[in-house]
Amino acid sequence: MTELNPTRKVDQFGQRYNNEEDQSSGPGKGALESNIDHGQSDVDSGPRSQHHTLGMGRNQSSPGNHIHDGISSSKLGPMQMDPAGNNQIPALVLTGSKGGNAALTNLIAMLKNVINFTDNTT
């Protein structure tokens, strides 16, 4: 394949750029002006905000290293209100008998670390 413009390099994401052209393409905003503009931004104000911080909030973005442990990010599994309407409880309920099976007991314990469910097994 012939390169159409040999001065344009391909970065790790497949984007083509030219450093000299990028630097001369216009007067970019300075750091102070950019910070002033962003001081009035819509950070985390809603799901359609242009800016989001990282965190567990409803209108925040998840960091790339989140692990659904219930501490640094939410566990998987839907939640519902308890019958009294006071607390959120897991909507998934696991029932049945463990029947002395250590492997099943360990699997349930492991899943409990990442998925919200109520364990009603015996």
N, C-alpha and C positions, 0 to 999 in steps of 0.2 A: 504494500500500500504506500502510495506517495504522500508525503506530508505537504499539505497545501501551504502552510505558513511555518517554516522551520523555526521562527523565533517564538512561536507559541508552544509552551511546554504543557504536558499533561500531568496533573497532580494525582495523588493516590485515589481520588474519587472520580477520575476520568474527565475532570474539567480542564479546559484549555485556557491558559492565561499567558500574558506577557507582562513581566514585571515593570518594564519601562513604560508601557502603555497604561498599566494600572496606576502607576504613580503620577502620570501626567494627565489622567482623564478628567481632572477637575479639582477644584479646591474643596477637599473634605473638611468636615467640621473638626474643630479642635476638641481636645478632651474636655475643657471647661464647658464649652457650648453643648457638647453632647451630654454631659452630666446634667446640665440645667434642663435640657429637653426631657431627659429620662426622669427627672425629679417630679414631673407632673404626669407620668405614664399611668396606665390602667393595670398595674401589676396585680395579679390574682383577684381582680374584681369580679370576674365571671369566667365561664368556660370559653368564651370567645375573646378574652383579653389578648392583646398583642404580646404581652410580656407575662411570664410566669416564673416564680421562684421554684426551687426544688423543695419537696417536702411531702407530707401525707395529707395536706388539706385538700378539700374538694376541688379547688381551682388552682392547685399547684401541679407541677410536673414531677414525675418520678425520676430519680436519678437512675442512670444506667446500671448501677450495681445493686438495685433493690432486690430483696430476696423473699418477700411476703412472709416475714417472721412475726408480724404483729407488733413489732417494736419500731423498726426503721421504715416499714411499709405495711400496708394493710394485708391481713390474711386473705386468702381466696375463700369464696363461698358467700352466698347471700345472707343478709341479716334481716330480722323482723322484730317487731315490738313484742314484748312478753304479754301474756293475757291481761295483766293489770295496766299495761300501757306505760310502764315506768322505765324499762330498760331494753336495750337492743340485745337480742339473743340470736344464736345461729338458726337459720331456717332449715338447714339440713340436719336430719336426725338419723343416726345409725342405730339399728335395733338387731336383736338376735342374741345368740349365745356364743361366747368365746370358746366354750367347751374345753378349757384347759390347753388350748393351742397357743404356745408361747410365741410362735411366729406371727400369728394373727394379732395377738395382744401388742407385740412390738410394732407391727405395721399400723395399727390404730393409733398408738402413741405417736409414731412418727408423723402420720397424716394430721394429727391434732396440732402439730407445730406450724402447719402452713395452711390448713383449711378450717374454716369455721363450721363446726357441726356439733350436735349434741350426741354424746355417746351414751346410749341407753342399753348397751349390751350387758350381759350378765356373766 
